[in-house]
Amino acid sequence: MKKTIAILALIALLIVPAFARTRQRDNILSLTAGPEWQMTTTTDDQGNTVIKDVKRFGIGVDAFGAFYFTAKLPVALTAAVNFSFPVKYTTSSGEQDISDNPTIATFKAGALYAYDASRDITLYAGLDLGFSVQKWTAEIPGVTTKTTITKLSLGLNAKSEYHLENNLSLIAGMVFTLPLSYTTRVSVGNASATTDAYKIKGFEITVPMGASIAY
C-alpha cells in the first residue's frame, strides 16, 4: 500500500507542475511553411528493398488544426494536411532527377500534448496516423506511364514553437514515421499493375522547420 501511495505521489509531482505551467488554450488553425529534410528506408514483406537510403531536401507546407478538450487541459485532437515539394533528391546511387520523386501530399489525424517551457516557448509531443499520396507521369514517344504510390504510416513527432507577436511563431521539430502499408500502381497505356505490401519494415525521419501563422 505504501509503495502504491509513493508511486502515485511521484506521478503527481511530475504531472502537476506541467499543468501548473500550462496557459489557457484555444482551438487553433495554423499554416506553416519552411525547409525540411527527410530520410527514408523501406523493405516489403518479401524482404525486397522498396526504398533505400532516400534523402530529400525540400519545402514543406502544412495546414494544421488542433481541438483542445478543455481550455486548461493541454491535450488536443489534431488534423493536418502536408505538402512536401522536393528541391534535391538523392539515393544510394547518387543525386536523382526530382521529377522521379515529386510532391508528396499527406493527410494526418492524431493527438497532441503541449507543454509550456516558458512564456515564449511551447514544446509538443504527438502521435498520428498518416496517409500519403505521390503521383507522376513519364512521357516516352508513343507511351504514357502513370505511377501512383500510396502509403499508410504511424508517426511520432516532437516540435518546439517560439512565439512571436501577432499570432506568428517559429517552429522546429522531428517526425519519426513507421510504414504500415505501401501500394504502387503503374499504368502504361490501357494496362495497369498494382503491387501491395502490408508487412513492410523501415522508417522515415523528417526534420521540418519554418514560420507559422495561427488563426
N, C-alpha and C positions, 0 to 999 in steps of 0.2 A: 504494500500500500504506500509506504513512504517513498519507494522507488518511483511509483507511478506519479505521485504528487510532485516529486522532484523533476521528473521529465516534463510534466505539464507546466510547471513553473518556468523551466528553461525555455520551452516553446513560447510562453507568454512574454518572456524577456526579449526574445528575438522578434516577435511579431508586433508587439505594442509600439516600440519606437518607430517602426516602419509606418504604421498607421498614424502615429502622432505627427510625423513629418509630412504627411500627405495632405495637400491642399484640396479644396473643393474642386471637383472636376465636372466639366460639361461634356456632353457628347460632341464629337468633332468630325469634321470632314477636312481633309488636307490634300494638298498637291505638292509632291516633292520631285525635284529634277536635279541630276548631277552625274558625275562619273561613277562607274562601277567596274570591278574586276571580278572575274568568275573562272573557276577551275572545275572540270567535270571528268569523272571516270565511271563508266558503267559497263557491266557484263551481264549477258542474258542468262536464262535458266539452263542453257546448254553449255555454259562456260565460254561462249564466244564473246569477244570484245565488241560491244556496240559503240562505245565512245571511249577513247583512251587519251588521257592527258591533254584534253582540250582546254585551252585558255582563251578567254575572251576579254577584251577591254572595250568598253562602250559607254553609252549614255543611257541611264535609266530614268524613266518617268513613271511615277507611282501615284495613283489616286487611292486614298485610304480613308476608311471610316471606322470610328470606334464608338460603341454604345456601352456606357458605364452603368452597372446595375443600380448604384446609388451615387449621389454626389460625393460621398466620403469614402466609398469602397473603391480602391484603386485597381479593380479588375474589370475588364471590358470584353465584349464580343466584338470581333473585328471582321471586316471585309475589305478586299483590296483588288485592284487591277493594276498590273505592272507591264510596261512595255520596255524591252531591252533592245537598243539599237547598237549593233556592233560597229566598232571602228577598226579594231585589229583582232585577228583570229589566228591562233597557232595550234598545231598538234605536234605529236612526237616526230612528225616528218618535216616540221618547219612551218613557216608562215603560209597561210592559205588565202585564197580569194574570199572576201567577206560575202560575196554572193552565194557561196556554198554554206553559209551559216547566217541566214537572215534574221530579221526581227523576231523575237520571241514574245508572245502575249501570254501572261499568266494570271489566272483568277484564283484568289485565295479566300478562305474563311477560317477563322480560328478564335483564339482567346489571347489576352494580353494582360500582363501585370505591370503597373507603373510604380516607380519609387522616386521620390524627390530627394536627390542627394544634396541639393542646396536650393536657394531661391531661383537660380538661373539654370540649373541642370537637372534634367529628369532622366532616369535610367529605365529601360523597358526590357522585359523578357516575354517571349511569346511562343505559341505553338499553333501551327496551321496546316491545313490540307490544301494542296495546290494542284491545279490542272493547267497545263501549259500547251500551247499550240504553236507550231512553226511550219510555214509553207513557203515553197519557192517553185519556180518554173524554169526549166532549161530548154532552150531552143536549139535544135540541130536541124539543118536543112531537111525539110520534109517530115520531121518528127518533133513532137512536143512532149516533154516529160514533166509531169507534175508530182511533187513529193510533199506529203504531209506527215509530220511527226507529232504525236500527242503523248503526253506523259502525266501520270498521276504521282504525286510525291507528298511526303511528310516533312515539314520544315520546322526547325528550331531556330529562333532568332533572338538576337540581343542588340540593342542600339542605345545610343546616348543622344540627348537633344539639348542644345544650348539655346535658351530662349532669348530672342532679341525683342524689339518693340514692334507694335502694330501687327501681332499675330505671325510674325516672321521668326524662323528659327533655323539653326544649322544642325544637321543630323549626320551621324556616322555610325556604322554598325557592322554586324556579321550575320550571315544566314547559312546554316548548315542543313542541307537537304538530303533525304534518303529516298531513292526512287522506289515506287511501289509497282508500277506497270509502265510499259513502253510499247507504243504501237507505231509502225511505219507503214504508210500506204503510198505506193508508187503507181502512177498511171502513165502509160505510154500509148498515145493514140486512144483507141477504144478499149484497150486491155488494161487491167489493173491487178495488183497483187498486194495483199496485206500481211504483215508479219507482226504477231503479238508476242510479248514477253511479259509474264506475270511474276516470275520468281527471279527477279533481277537483283544484282548486288552492285554496290558502288556508293558514290557520294558526290555532292556538289557543294562547293563553298563559294559564296558571293559576298563581296565586301562593297557595299554601297555607301555613298556619301553625297551630300548636296544641301540645297536650300529648300525650305518648306514654308508654305503659307497655309494657315488654318482658317476655317470658316465656322 
